[in-house]
Amino acid sequence: MRVMDITRVCVVGGGTMGNGIAHVFALKGFETTLVEAKKELADKALATIAGNLDRQAAKGVIAATDKDAALARLKTALSPAQAKGFHLAVEAVSENLELKKRIFRDLDEAAAPGAILATNTSSLPVTELASVVKDPSRVIGMHFMNPVPVMKLVEIIRGLQTSDETHAAIHALTLKLGKTPALAKDFPGFISNRVLMPMINEAITCLHEGVSSREDIDTIMKLGMAHPMGPLQLADYIGLDVCLAIMGVLHEGFGDSKYRPSPLLKQMVQAGRLGVKSGAGFYDYPKK
Ligand SMILES: NC(=O)c1ccc[n+]([C@@H]2O[C@H](COP(=O)([O-])OP(=O)(O)OC[C@H]3O[C@@H](n4cnc5c(N)ncnc54)[C@H](O)[C@@H]3O)[C@@H](O)[C@H]2O)c1
């Protein structure tokens, strides 16, 4: 599939990432079908997209007519089969290998001939996902960042069998979406999480060892390294359960003790202090 042949896109999963990905494709002129597990979830994702398009229009980032045009290009479905004939799929369901493999098999059946199947996984092996479809050369990672309509990066991950043609199409497509592609091979954590998560884990170890306070650790990294957010605050936003899961992938994938998850990180997750989403992590987030 060449980039100019891609006009119909199927996004699977309408959660945090999926609704942002569908938003961006619809806004950039692609006929987009968002697949969710249940009708209520599909409706909720559509409402979120409409609200976010409104916010962009109010800020002058897009014209009011762009919003209507984007919504007119957006449909929902309850299975890949209902979206049949798409040229590109971007899978953004929950981070679970077995679930993703099932979705990939369904996408393989429903896609147009030659379609590209992409995954937004943060940490699972693209090569293993590719192994369940007929032609693994057409599978690739498209790792968008949260919030998708705002963040410029798409980390592109080539699986072991991803073809040059597939990579070239996804590179060009990323530029068409107004984003910047950066390439990584299919090694645990790719680049983004392999570099970010050990830094967060080390900040948690420093807190655990009493080297510094949470505020000072975050201030040092914010003001000293020009990071927009300190690592402990960032971990709260990402979700401490997600951080722990990714450290687990790095630890297991490389078998290297330098990726050992901090015992404090494990304890925070055991205590249900998952960060912003649970109301408390390294900081408190009282419900408004
Ligand atoms: N949240 C982030 O910051 C972030 C950033 C980059 C990548 N990712 C990756 O993106 C993916 C999705 O993460 P998220 O944060 O959006 O999760 P989420 O929990 O917000 O959304 C997942 C969605 O998948 C849907 N889903 C589950 N089973 C389905 C099925 N069979 N068919 C259709 N939809 C189904 C769920 O209903 C849910 O709405 C994961 O692989 C994650 O690792 C997340």
The ligand as an SDF file (V2000), in Angstrom:
LIG
                    3D

 44 48  0  0  0  0  0  0  0  0999 V2000
   -2.2460    6.4290   27.5530 N   0  0  0  0  0  0  0  0  0  0  0  0
   -1.0810    6.7600   27.0270 C   0  0  0  0  0  0  0  0  0  0  0  0
   -0.4570    7.7560   27.4140 O   0  0  0  0  0  0  0  0  0  0  0  0
   -0.4970    5.9360   25.9110 C   0  0  0  0  0  0  0  0  0  0  0  0
    0.5060    6.5220   25.1200 C   0  0  0  0  0  0  0  0  0  0  0  0
    0.9920    5.8100   24.0230 C   0  0  0  0  0  0  0  0  0  0  0  0
    0.5080    4.5450   23.7470 C   0  0  0  0  0  0  0  0  0  0  0  0
   -0.4480    3.9880   24.5550 N   0  0  0  0  0  0  0  0  0  0  0  0
   -0.9420    2.6560   24.1780 C   0  0  0  0  0  0  0  0  0  0  0  0
   -2.1950    2.8250   23.5360 O   0  0  0  0  0  0  0  0  0  0  0  0
   -3.0370    1.6950   23.7620 C   0  0  0  0  0  0  0  0  0  0  0  0
   -4.3480    2.1540   24.3670 C   0  0  0  0  0  0  0  0  0  0  0  0
   -4.0760    2.8370   25.5630 O   0  0  0  0  0  0  0  0  0  0  0  0
   -5.1350    3.8460   26.2150 P   0  0  0  0  0  0  0  0  0  0  0  0
   -4.3780    4.6190   27.2530 O   0  0  0  0  0  0  0  0  0  0  0  0
   -5.8980    4.5570   25.1550 O   0  0  0  0  0  0  0  0  0  0  0  0
   -6.0990    2.7970   26.9550 O   0  0  0  0  0  0  0  0  0  0  0  0
   -7.6340    2.9830   27.3670 P   0  0  0  0  0  0  0  0  0  0  0  0
   -7.8930    1.9920   28.4440 O   0  0  0  0  0  0  0  0  0  0  0  0
   -7.9410    4.4320   27.6300 O   0  0  0  0  0  0  0  0  0  0  0  0
   -8.4270    2.5720   26.0480 O   0  0  0  0  0  0  0  0  0  0  0  0
   -8.4780    1.2650   25.5630 C   0  0  0  0  0  0  0  0  0  0  0  0
   -9.8090    1.1340   24.8470 C   0  0  0  0  0  0  0  0  0  0  0  0
   -9.8260   -0.1140   24.1560 O   0  0  0  0  0  0  0  0  0  0  0  0
  -11.1760   -0.5400   24.1450 C   0  0  0  0  0  0  0  0  0  0  0  0
  -11.2790   -1.9550   23.8180 N   0  0  0  0  0  0  0  0  0  0  0  0
  -10.9710   -3.0270   24.6000 C   0  0  0  0  0  0  0  0  0  0  0  0
  -11.2540   -4.1710   23.9440 N   0  0  0  0  0  0  0  0  0  0  0  0
  -11.7370   -3.8160   22.7140 C   0  0  0  0  0  0  0  0  0  0  0  0
  -12.2170   -4.5480   21.5920 C   0  0  0  0  0  0  0  0  0  0  0  0
  -12.2410   -5.8670   21.5920 N   0  0  0  0  0  0  0  0  0  0  0  0
  -12.6410   -3.8500   20.5160 N   0  0  0  0  0  0  0  0  0  0  0  0
  -12.6090   -2.5010   20.5100 C   0  0  0  0  0  0  0  0  0  0  0  0
  -12.1870   -1.7610   21.5570 N   0  0  0  0  0  0  0  0  0  0  0  0
  -11.7470   -2.4010   22.6440 C   0  0  0  0  0  0  0  0  0  0  0  0
  -11.6580   -0.2230   25.5560 C   0  0  0  0  0  0  0  0  0  0  0  0
  -13.0750   -0.2060   25.6190 O   0  0  0  0  0  0  0  0  0  0  0  0
  -11.0210    1.1400   25.7970 C   0  0  0  0  0  0  0  0  0  0  0  0
  -11.8860    2.1990   25.4390 O   0  0  0  0  0  0  0  0  0  0  0  0
   -2.2250    0.7470   24.6470 C   0  0  0  0  0  0  0  0  0  0  0  0
   -1.5830   -0.1930   23.8380 O   0  0  0  0  0  0  0  0  0  0  0  0
   -1.2130    1.6770   25.3140 C   0  0  0  0  0  0  0  0  0  0  0  0
   -0.0320    0.9980   25.6790 O   0  0  0  0  0  0  0  0  0  0  0  0
   -0.9710    4.6530   25.6090 C   0  0  0  0  0  0  0  0  0  0  0  0
  1  2  1  0
  2  3  2  0
  2  4  1  0
  4  5  1  0
  4 44  2  0
  5  6  2  0
  6  7  1  0
  7  8  2  0
  8  9  1  0
  8 44  1  0
  9 10  1  0
  9 42  1  0
 10 11  1  0
 11 12  1  0
 11 40  1  0
 12 13  1  0
 13 14  1  0
 14 15  2  0
 14 16  1  0
 14 17  1  0
 17 18  1  0
 18 19  2  0
 18 20  1  0
 18 21  1  0
 21 22  1  0
 22 23  1  0
 23 24  1  0
 23 38  1  0
 24 25  1  0
 25 26  1  0
 25 36  1  0
 26 27  1  0
 26 35  1  0
 27 28  2  0
 28 29  1  0
 29 30  1  0
 29 35  2  0
 30 31  1  0
 30 32  2  0
 32 33  1  0
 33 34  2  0
 34 35  1  0
 36 37  1  0
 36 38  1  0
 38 39  1  0
 40 41  1  0
 40 42  1  0
 42 43  1  0
M  CHG  2   8   1  16  -1
M  END
$$$$
